[in-house]
């Protein structure tokens, strides 16, 4: 239960940061924040899903989003 609430709070903060970056025209951070939001949302959905193909699909989407965060983070700071 604490993990779900933490994921929900982090997802909300990520969405707020994404909206802020959009309004301030900080385009460099938008892909990173979008991938972070997707990864947190998929993690939350994965916790709610029962075992099976749906959970595997959420796990795959979350893994791809985390991989994208790592790749973009590396290229952002180089």
Contact map, one row per residue, 1 for C-alpha under 8 A:
111110000000000000000000000000000000000000000000000000000000000000000000000000
111111000000000000000000000000000000000000000000000000000000000000000000000000
111111100000000000000000000000000000000000000000000000000000000000000000000000
111111110000000000000000000000000000000000010010000000000000000000000000000000
111111111000000000000000000000000000000000000000000000000000000000000000000000
011111111100000000000000000000000000000000000000000000000000000000000000000000
001111111110000000000000000000000000000110110000000000000000000000000000000000
000111111111000000000000000000000000000110010000000000000000000000000000000000
000011111111100000000000000000000000000000000000000000000000000000000000000000
000001111111110000000000000000000000000100000000000000000000000000000000000000
000000111111111000000000000000000000100110000000000000000000000000000000000000
000000011111111100000000000000000000000000000000000000000000000000000000000000
000000001111111110000000000000000000000000000000000000000000000000000000000000
000000000111111111000000000000001101100000000000000000000000000000000000000000
000000000011111111100000000000001100100000000000000000000000000000000000000000
000000000001111111110000000000000000000000000000000000000000000000000000000000
000000000000111111111000000000001000000000000000000000000000000000000000000000
000000000000011111111100000011001100000000000000000000000000000000000000000000
000000000000001111111110000000000000000000000000000000000000000000000000000000
000000000000000111111111000000000000000000000000000000000000000000000000000000
000000000000000011111111111011000000000000000000000000000000000000000000000000
000000000000000001111111111001000000000000000000000000000000000000000000000000
000000000000000000111111110000000000000000000000000000000000000000000000000000
000000000000000000011111110000000000000000000000000000000000000000000000000000
000000000000000000001111111000000000000000000000000000000000000000000000000000
000000000000000000001111111111000000000000000000000000000000000000000000000000
000000000000000000001100111111100000000000000000000000000000000000000000000000
000000000000000000000000011111110000000000000000000000000000000000000000000100
000000000000000001001000011111111000000000000000000000000000000000000000000000
000000000000000001001100011111111100000000000000000000000000000000000000000000
000000000000000000000000001111111110000000000000000000000000000000000001000000
000000000000000000000000000111111111000000000000000000000000000000001001100000
000000000000011011000000000011111111100000000000000000000000000000000000000000
000000000000011001000000000001111111110000000000000000000000000000000000000000
000000000000000000000000000000111111111000000000000000000000000011011000000000
000000000000010000000000000000011111111100000000000000000000000011001000000000
000000000010011000000000000000001111111110000000000000000000000000000000000000
000000000000000000000000000000000111111111000000000000000000010010000000000000
000000000000000000000000000000000011111111100000000000000000111011000000000000
000000110110000000000000000000000001111111110000000000000000010000000000000000
000000110010000000000000000000000000111111111000000000000000000000000000000000
000000000000000000000000000000000000011111111100000000000110110000000000000000
000000100000000000000000000000000000001111111110000000000110010000000000000000
000100110000000000000000000000000000000111111111000000000000000000000000000000
000000000000000000000000000000000000000011111111100000000100000000000000000000
000000000000000000000000000000000000000001111111100000100110000000000000000000
000100000000000000000000000000000000000000111111110000000000000000000000000000
000000000000000000000000000000000000000000011111110000000000000000000000000000
000000000000000000000000000000000000000000001111111001100000000000000000000000
000000000000000000000000000000000000000000000011111101100000000000000000000000
000000000000000000000000000000000000000000000000111111110000000000000000000000
000000000000000000000000000000000000000000000000011111110000000000000000000000
000000000000000000000000000000000000000000000000001111111000000000000000000000
000000000000000000000000000000000000000000000000111111111100000000000000000000
000000000000000000000000000000000000000000000100111111111110000000000000000000
000000000000000000000000000000000000000000000000001111111111000000000000000000
000000000000000000000000000000000000000000000000000011111111100000000000000000
000000000000000000000000000000000000000001101100000001111111110000000000000000
000000000000000000000000000000000000000001100100000000111111111000000000000000
000000000000000000000000000000000000000000000000000000011111111100000000000000
000000000000000000000000000000000000001001000000000000001111111110000000000000
000000000000000000000000000000000000011101100000000000000111111111000000000000
000000000000000000000000000000000000001000000000000000000011111111100000000000
000000000000000000000000000000000000000000000000000000000001111111110000000000
000000000000000000000000000000000011011000000000000000000000111111111000000000
000000000000000000000000000000000011001000000000000000000000011111111100000000
000000000000000000000000000000000000000000000000000000000000001111111110000000
000000000000000000000000000000000010000000000000000000000000000111111111000000
000000000000000000000000000000010011000000000000000000000000000011111111100000
000000000000000000000000000000000000000000000000000000000000000001111111110000
000000000000000000000000000000000000000000000000000000000000000000111111111000
000000000000000000000000000000110000000000000000000000000000000000011111111100
000000000000000000000000000000010000000000000000000000000000000000001111111110
000000000000000000000000000000000000000000000000000000000000000000000111111111
000000000000000000000000000000000000000000000000000000000000000000000011111111
000000000000000000000000000100000000000000000000000000000000000000000001111111
000000000000000000000000000000000000000000000000000000000000000000000000111111
000000000000000000000000000000000000000000000000000000000000000000000000011111
